[in-house]
Amino acid sequence: MTNSEQVLIINAEAGRVVVQDVADAKGNALVAAGTVLTERLIAQLQRRGIESLALQPSCSPEDQAARGQEIEQRLDNQFSQHGADPTMQRLKQLLTDYHRRDLTEAGDGYG
């Protein structure tokens, strides 16, 4: 089983990663494992009656900085074949900014 931390939905924070699929009381799938929480998603889950989530354990600032570097390296690799194409460079920047914001909201010191 994946290492996880059970967190009450009222204490869930944006940027944390869900490690177990989430379903409502009727068994309807709501969130897949691996999803990064956002404030909006947390609010939606609360409205659907979800009381707690299995989340990845909180990471140290060093681990979070390493995660940020991994994301940047992955994006560099994925966009390397597009050279200086301005549209692709803009998309890469938008994705970088998106991930930076998510990691920063999670309080992990990235960026």
N, CA, C and O of each residue as an XYZ file, in Angstrom:
444
protein
N       0.841     -1.191      0.000
C       0.000      0.000      0.000
C       0.882      1.250      0.000
O       1.964      1.260      0.586
N       0.406      2.292     -0.661
C       1.137      3.540     -0.765
C       1.182      4.230      0.593
O       0.201      4.221      1.337
N       2.331      4.829      0.908
C       2.472      5.609      2.123
C       1.531      6.807      2.017
O       1.612      7.584      1.066
N       0.637      6.954      2.996
C      -0.321      8.051      2.928
C      -0.619      8.600      4.309
O      -0.264      8.022      5.336
N      -1.280      9.727      4.287
C      -1.690     10.420      5.510
C      -3.182     10.711      5.367
O      -3.586     11.365      4.406
N      -4.004     10.242      6.296
C      -5.442     10.496      6.249
C      -5.681     11.903      6.796
O      -5.282     12.215      7.918
N      -6.335     12.750      5.995
C      -6.539     14.158      6.355
C      -8.021     14.489      6.245
O      -8.663     14.176      5.242
N      -8.559     15.123      7.282
C      -9.939     15.605      7.210
C     -10.045     16.620      6.079
O      -9.134     17.422      5.873
N     -11.146     16.588      5.353
C     -11.321     17.478      4.211
C     -11.215     18.946      4.626
O     -10.734     19.774      3.853
N     -11.657     19.269      5.832
C     -11.572     20.669      6.290
C     -10.135     21.105      6.528
O      -9.858     22.301      6.608
N      -9.212     20.144      6.643
C      -7.793     20.452      6.833
C      -6.968     20.231      5.567
O      -5.757     20.451      5.577
N      -7.607     19.800      4.479
C      -6.887     19.546      3.232
C      -6.369     20.859      2.652
O      -7.008     21.903      2.783
N      -5.219     20.795      2.017
C      -4.587     21.984      1.452
C      -4.349     21.798     -0.033
O      -3.996     20.710     -0.489
N      -4.548     22.873     -0.781
C      -4.246     22.844     -2.213
C      -2.782     22.475     -2.408
O      -1.906     22.879     -1.643
N      -2.547     21.693     -3.461
C      -1.181     21.280     -3.767
C      -0.840     19.890     -3.274
O       0.129     19.290     -3.738
N      -1.621     19.368     -2.340
C      -1.390     17.999     -1.854
C      -1.877     17.011     -2.897
O      -2.756     17.330     -3.698
N      -1.306     15.810     -2.891
C      -1.634     14.792     -3.886
C      -2.471     13.691     -3.252
O      -2.117     13.151     -2.204
N      -3.589     13.365     -3.902
C      -4.475     12.289     -3.471
C      -3.819     10.958     -3.838
O      -3.374     10.786     -4.973
N      -3.753     10.014     -2.894
C      -3.089      8.730     -3.170
C      -4.068      7.566     -3.297
O      -3.662      6.444     -3.600
N      -5.347      7.826     -3.068
C      -6.360      6.781     -3.169
C      -7.573      7.374     -3.882
O      -8.000      8.486     -3.571
N      -8.130      6.622     -4.847
C      -9.328      7.098     -5.540
C     -10.390      7.503     -4.525
O     -10.512      6.894     -3.462
N     -11.160      8.544     -4.865
C     -12.216      9.046     -3.980
C     -13.560      8.833     -4.676
O     -13.732      9.176     -5.845
N     -14.504      8.262     -3.936
C     -15.864      8.041     -4.444
C     -16.858      8.576     -3.431
O     -16.572      8.647     -2.236
N     -18.038      8.954     -3.927
C     -19.079      9.421     -3.015
C     -19.789      8.221     -2.390
O     -19.422      7.074     -2.645
N     -20.808      8.490     -1.571
C     -21.515      7.425     -0.845
C     -22.198      6.425     -1.773
O     -22.446      5.285     -1.382
N     -22.501      6.844     -2.996
C     -23.139      5.956     -3.966
C     -22.123      5.184     -4.810
O     -22.496      4.386     -5.671
N     -20.836      5.431     -4.552
C     -19.799      4.744     -5.308
C     -19.385      5.437     -6.589
O     -18.601      4.884     -7.361
N     -19.893      6.631     -6.832
C     -19.509      7.396     -8.017
C     -18.085      7.913     -7.868
O     -17.750      8.540     -6.863
N     -17.255      7.654     -8.856
C     -15.867      8.123     -8.827
C     -15.833      9.644     -8.894
O     -16.474     10.253     -9.750
N     -15.079     10.249     -7.980
C     -14.977     11.709     -7.939
C     -13.574     12.191     -8.283
O     -13.408     13.163     -9.020
N     -12.568     11.508     -7.748
C     -11.178     11.927     -7.934
C     -10.313     10.681     -8.055
O     -10.470      9.727     -7.293
N      -9.401     10.696     -9.016
C      -8.480      9.579     -9.193
C      -7.218      9.795     -8.368
O      -6.796     10.929     -8.138
N      -6.631      8.702     -7.933
C      -5.338      8.775     -7.243
C      -4.350      9.492     -8.160
O      -4.354      9.291     -9.375
N      -3.504     10.331     -7.561
C      -2.524     11.087     -8.330
C      -2.955     12.511     -8.625
O      -2.163     13.316     -9.115
N      -4.216     12.828     -8.327
C      -4.738     14.173     -8.568
C      -4.166     15.149     -7.551
O      -4.075     14.839     -6.363
N      -3.784     16.326     -8.022
C      -3.307     17.389     -7.143
C      -4.512     18.218     -6.729
O      -5.269     18.689     -7.578
N      -4.688     18.395     -5.437
C      -5.824     19.157     -4.921
C      -5.706     20.640     -5.248
O      -4.619     21.218     -5.228
N      -6.848     21.235     -5.548
C      -6.972     22.687     -5.681
C      -8.031     23.139     -4.682
O      -8.791     22.317     -4.170
N      -8.085     24.418     -4.406
C      -9.107     24.937     -3.495
C     -10.496     24.610     -4.030
O     -11.389     24.240     -3.268
N     -10.674     24.744     -5.326
C     -11.972     24.463     -5.942
C     -12.355     22.993     -5.778
O     -13.499     22.684     -5.443
N     -11.414     22.096     -6.009
C     -11.690     20.665     -5.883
C     -12.028     20.306     -4.435
O     -12.931     19.507     -4.188
N     -11.318     20.883     -3.495
C     -11.602     20.631     -2.074
C     -13.033     21.052     -1.750
O     -13.761     20.319     -1.080
N     -13.438     22.229     -2.226
C     -14.805     22.720     -1.983
C     -15.835     21.786     -2.618
O     -16.871     21.505     -2.015
N     -15.558     21.305     -3.829
C     -16.481     20.385     -4.496
C     -16.617     19.083     -3.707
O     -17.721     18.558     -3.561
N     -15.508     18.564     -3.203
C     -15.544     17.326     -2.431
C     -16.332     17.519     -1.133
O     -17.074     16.629     -0.718
N     -16.172     18.673     -0.500
C     -16.937     18.957      0.711
C     -18.432     18.958      0.405
O     -19.226     18.406      1.167
N     -18.814     19.580     -0.715
C     -20.234     19.619     -1.097
C     -20.773     18.221     -1.393
O     -21.969     17.976     -1.237
N     -19.906     17.306     -1.817
C     -20.327     15.932     -2.131
C     -20.298     15.030     -0.907
O     -20.559     13.832     -1.015
N     -19.983     15.591      0.257
C     -20.032     14.832      1.496
C     -18.770     14.055      1.845
O     -18.795     13.200      2.730
N     -17.683     14.339      1.170
C     -16.425     13.661      1.480
C     -15.872     14.249      2.775
O     -15.759     15.467      2.908
N     -15.533     13.393      3.720
C     -15.070     13.850      5.026
C     -13.558     13.808      5.196
O     -12.992     14.607      5.942
N     -12.896     12.866      4.498
C     -11.440     12.779      4.626
C     -10.843     12.224      3.341
O     -11.540     11.635      2.515
N      -9.536     12.426      3.191
C      -8.803     11.997      2.003
C      -7.497     11.337      2.413
O      -6.908     11.693      3.433
N      -7.048     10.380      1.620
C      -5.717      9.809      1.790
C      -4.779     10.609      0.894
O      -4.907     10.582     -0.330
N      -3.836     11.321      1.508
C      -2.933     12.205      0.780
C      -1.483     11.777      0.968
O      -1.133     11.108      1.940
N      -0.645     12.182      0.008
C       0.783     11.955      0.182
C       1.222     12.705      1.430
O       0.738     13.803      1.702
N       2.136     12.113      2.187
C       2.629     12.828      3.361
C       3.274     14.149      2.962
O       3.829     14.278      1.870
N       3.196     15.111      3.846
C       3.844     16.398      3.597
C       5.337     16.197      3.408
O       5.950     15.341      4.046
N       5.910     16.997      2.522
C       7.339     16.883      2.235
C       8.093     18.034      2.873
O       7.528     19.090      3.160
N       9.366     17.811      3.086
C      10.230     18.869      3.599
C      10.445     19.903      2.501
O      10.224     19.604      1.328
N      10.871     21.110      2.856
C      11.162     22.119      1.830
C      12.194     21.637      0.810
O      12.113     21.980     -0.370
N      13.148     20.855      1.258
C      14.168     20.333      0.345
C      13.542     19.369     -0.664
O      13.859     19.407     -1.853
N      12.648     18.503     -0.172
C      11.965     17.564     -1.067
C      11.088     18.309     -2.067
O      11.030     17.939     -3.240
N      10.415     19.343     -1.614
C       9.555     20.116     -2.501
C      10.378     20.861     -3.555
O       9.976     20.932     -4.716
N      11.515     21.411     -3.161
C      12.387     22.086     -4.129
C      12.860     21.084     -5.182
O      12.918     21.401     -6.370
N      13.194     19.878     -4.737
C      13.615     18.833     -5.671
C      12.475     18.483     -6.614
O      12.699     18.265     -7.805
N      11.264     18.428     -6.094
C      10.094     18.145     -6.937
C       9.918     19.235     -7.989
O       9.613     18.946     -9.146
N      10.110     20.475     -7.588
C      10.021     21.585     -8.535
C      11.057     21.472     -9.636
O      10.762     21.734    -10.802
N      12.268     21.083     -9.270
C      13.325     20.905    -10.271
C      12.994     19.756    -11.211
O      13.257     19.836    -12.410
N      12.416     18.688    -10.669
C      12.016     17.552    -11.514
C      10.960     17.977    -12.531
O      11.000     17.565    -13.690
N      10.028     18.792    -12.091
C       8.979     19.271    -12.995
C       9.602     20.111    -14.102
O       9.275     19.933    -15.276
N      10.496     21.022    -13.739
C      11.151     21.861    -14.742
C      11.940     21.015    -15.734
O      11.890     21.266    -16.938
N      12.667     20.017    -15.242
C      13.442     19.148    -16.125
C      12.530     18.373    -17.063
O      12.838     18.216    -18.244
N      11.400     17.884    -16.535
C      10.461     17.145    -17.367
C       9.894     18.040    -18.466
O       9.775     17.612    -19.614
N       9.543     19.278    -18.121
C       9.026     20.199    -19.128
C      10.099     20.549    -20.153
O       9.811     20.621    -21.348
N      11.330     20.767    -19.701
C      12.430     21.028    -20.635
C      12.566     19.886    -21.629
O      12.724     20.111    -22.829
N      12.503     18.667    -21.127
C      12.624     17.492    -21.985
C      11.451     17.398    -22.968
O      11.643     17.143    -24.157
N      10.241     17.606    -22.455
C       9.060     17.484    -23.302
C       9.012     18.544    -24.395
O       8.473     18.293    -25.473
N       9.559     19.710    -24.137
C       9.485     20.798    -25.106
C      10.775     20.981    -25.903
O      10.848     21.871    -26.751
N      11.781     20.165    -25.652
C      13.071     20.332    -26.329
C      12.960     20.165    -27.840
O      13.707     20.805    -28.580
N      12.071     19.343    -28.303
C      11.941     19.098    -29.739
C      11.298     20.257    -30.492
O      11.273     20.257    -31.723
N      10.782     21.235    -29.774
C      10.080     22.341    -30.421
C      10.951     23.574    -30.612
O      10.492     24.584    -31.146
N      12.194     23.498    -30.182
C      13.124     24.606    -30.410
C      12.595     25.933    -29.917
O      12.123     26.057    -28.787
N      12.683     26.926    -30.792
C      12.311     28.292    -30.411
C      10.902     28.662    -30.870
O      10.566     29.845    -30.928
N      10.077     27.675    -31.195
C       8.701     27.950    -31.611
C       8.028     28.788    -30.526
O       7.869     28.319    -29.399
N       7.631     30.021    -30.848
C       7.089     30.922    -29.817
C       5.817     30.392    -29.151
O       5.612     30.612    -27.958
N       4.975     29.707    -29.896
C       3.745     29.169    -29.310
C       4.067     28.094    -28.289
O       3.487     28.072    -27.203
N       4.983     27.207    -28.630
C       5.354     26.128    -27.722
C       6.117     26.668    -26.508
O       5.959     26.159    -25.399
N       6.939     27.691    -26.716
C       7.652     28.293    -25.593
C       6.667     28.965    -24.635
O       6.856     28.936    -23.419
N       5.619     29.566    -25.190
C       4.589     30.193    -24.341
C       3.836     29.126    -23.554
O       3.558     29.305    -22.368
N       3.503     28.007    -24.218
C       2.823     26.910    -23.529
C       3.700     26.356    -22.410
O       3.214     26.093    -21.310
N       4.980     26.179    -22.688
C       5.911     25.689    -21.664
C       5.931     26.653    -20.472
O       5.909     26.222    -19.320
N       5.973     27.953    -20.755
C       5.992     28.941    -19.670
C       4.708     28.890    -18.857
O       4.747     28.984    -17.631
N       3.574     28.741    -19.525
C       2.297     28.642    -18.812
C       2.263     27.418    -17.905
O       1.792     27.494    -16.770
N       2.762     26.289    -18.406
C       2.799     25.073    -17.591
C       3.761     25.227    -16.412
O       3.464     24.790    -15.300
N       4.904     25.845    -16.661
C       5.865     26.087    -15.581
C       5.233     26.963    -14.501
O       5.332     26.665    -13.310
N       4.587     28.041    -14.929
C       3.932     28.951    -13.974
C       2.832     28.239    -13.197
O       2.676     28.452    -11.994
N       2.072     27.396    -13.885
C       0.997     26.637    -13.243
C       1.558     25.745    -12.144
O       1.056     25.749    -11.020
N       2.587     24.987    -12.462
C       3.180     24.089    -11.469
C       3.840     24.864    -10.332
O       3.763     24.459     -9.172
N       4.479     25.966    -10.662
C       5.095     26.805     -9.631
C       4.045     27.303     -8.648
O       4.248     27.274     -7.434
N       2.914     27.763     -9.193
C       1.830     28.275     -8.342
C       1.294     27.170     -7.442
O       1.099     27.381     -6.245
N       1.055     25.990     -8.015
C       0.550     24.879     -7.218
C       1.517     24.516     -6.103
O       1.098     24.295     -4.966
N       2.796     24.452     -6.414
C       3.779     24.084     -5.397
C       3.924     25.177     -4.344
O       4.117     24.887     -3.164
N       3.831     26.425     -4.769
C       3.934     27.535     -3.826
C       2.722     27.570     -2.899
O       2.863     27.821     -1.702
N       1.517     27.316     -3.455
C       0.309     27.293     -2.636
C       0.367     26.194     -1.595
O      -0.225     26.306     -0.522
N       1.086     25.130     -1.921
C       1.229     24.028     -0.978
C       2.276     24.337      0.092
O       2.489     23.542      1.007
N       2.930     25.498     -0.028
C       3.907     25.910      0.978
C       5.195     25.138      0.919
O       5.781     24.806      1.949
N       5.644     24.848     -0.302
C       6.816     23.995     -0.396
C       8.076     24.718     -0.826
O       9.097     24.065     -1.045
N       8.052     26.034     -0.957
C       9.277     26.769     -1.207
C       9.822     26.664     -2.603
O      10.978     27.025     -2.820
N       9.060     26.192     -3.563
C       9.525     26.075     -4.946
C       9.457     27.419     -5.608
O       8.553     28.206     -5.332
N      10.405     27.696     -6.486
C      10.356     28.897     -7.293
C      11.187     29.971     -6.704
O      11.263     31.067     -7.259
